[in-house]
């Protein structure tokens, strides 16, 4: 995540992340949470659970109930030095619903912002998905896709309902550090690309407010009465899948020069907590894609005026496409809402292009915005690729920001800037002050549900589609599955391509301003492969007047001229456009030859991996780069996929 995840708790709920001891005054019972692992043959439900980060737990003496930490300072009579404190203090079990406002039901996780418990008021939470009671569930993202549903309708300016991955240890550091006796069961081992320095237990050693521990001393926060900054930080690569409220959203990779959890000292940590932001081993800024920041102000937000309406549940699909060398080539984003697949918005910022995070996009964006290119300095795409090829831990949280009031996500930041990239959302520059957010929006909450993981194209129903940009003629709503990575007994990975559906529905882009039958037809995006389609709702927002019949597509697997098993389609559509520019359109059958055969009029250059190579009105190359074949996704879109 791009800035500090800072949370405020009253004294009984103490911030601790790497606890040496674990106590049982309250039994630790992890709330169950199911999710789905998808393969070529379908999706299988997995029984998992969640655990709250040790930072939120009551920390007290092992032989009693005396707080080891009160307000934002350690008790120096107990914690004479770090190791003594670690021996005498423990983190306790959690009452998830009543203390933290965390509840689960089936595949749904709800996180409340402010929860008034019997002994204290809790602000936000950070949770991890568990494989079992003592092990985090690990995910290898490269070559796969991760999908989930989210409801952000009840969180607005100044709040961040986040879902992301970090390179934490599978057991929370239990085996690596002798001092850690709590482990993943109690949510230990956190790290991120900010090299968090508000963490009290790092590498099994406590960083307390005493002369002996944390040489530079623990500095209480000026704005957060329950937090502070120590000399040591804890760092690791971070992949922010989702940082969002109902106003803005961003997805951001953050590479580090070291691929696993590691510690740092003082301002050399860099990041939010240090005066020298780029001094550390990790990139604190990352390479972010925020549609508003990239110039599309009508793509994401509350209400029917936005293509992605945040007043309703959203399905978020993130694809980690591997290139011909096996390394990361692209991070793609799709949305599904009301039965439509919506491609991410295209960047409208001068000097940048595309709707995904690529190495080229990251380089161009830093130049366009005049930002420090710490992404490149910390290894860029290559280093991030290595991080995504290794197991990572899933984190879900809700938080407010004591360092920058979340303005970097949803407002103008820096607040006095008028340059490109400063505008990130419509929230006021004086919004997001934690004290105000906590007092005026205590009932805020975020809901994550329906988590799915598998080969690209396997985790969502790609039958309906819409362009993410009203000026775009087609939507690359799905990519074929690249070669998967190796299997591991404790890491969820995939090895097979997604199954091909036998039928699907293609909906013409309701946000498009169609002027002809051809332009309407082209707006229909690709029908991706899916083994376990998400149930689509029947209510569809539309700028298009009711049609006499919805478009339907009959799909069949056949052997195409591309030399690969492909999907061909016959489309019948009746569309009435509100603008009156084209009353109706009925596209006919497509000519498969146009999408697969070489033609004398085709461009001589081959289409790039996972690029378009055919479809209605396509005038570009119909041949693919070496190692790739042109595969028909539907009448309007063919794509270069790996052989």
Buried (B, 14 or more C-beta within 10 A) or exposed (E): BBBBBBBBBBBBBBBBBBBBBBBEEEEBEBBBBBBBBBBBEBBEEBEBBBBBBBBBBBBBBEEEEEBBBBBBBBBBEBBBBBBBBBBBBBBBBBBBBEBBBBBBEEBBBBBBBBBEBEEBBBBBBBBBBBBBEBBBBBBBBBBBBBBBBBBBBBBBBBBBBBBBBBBBBBBBBBEBBEBBBBBBBBBBBBBBBBBBBBBBBBBBBBBBBBEBBBEEBBBBBEEBBBBBBBBBBBBBBBBBBBBBBBBBBBBBBBBBBBBBBBBBBBBEBBBBBBEEBBBBBBBBBBBBBBBBBBBBBBBBBBEEEBBBBBBBBBBBBBBBBBBBEBBBBBBBBBBBBBBBBBBBBBBBBEEBBBBBBBBEBBBBBBEBBEBBBBBBEBBBBEBBBBBBBBBBBBBBBBBBBBBBBBBBBBBBBEEEEEEBBBBBBBBEEEBBBBEBBBEEBBEBBBBBBBBBBBBBBBBBBBBBBBBBBBEBBBBBBBBBBBEBBEEEEEBBBBBBBBBBBEEBBBBBBBBBBBEEBBBBBBBBBBBBBBBBBBEBEEEBBBBBEEBEEBBBBEBEEEEBBBEBEBBBBBBBBEBBBEEEEBEEBEBEEBEBEBBBBEEEEBEEEBBBBBBBBBBBEBEEBBBBBEEBBBBBBBBBBBBBBBE
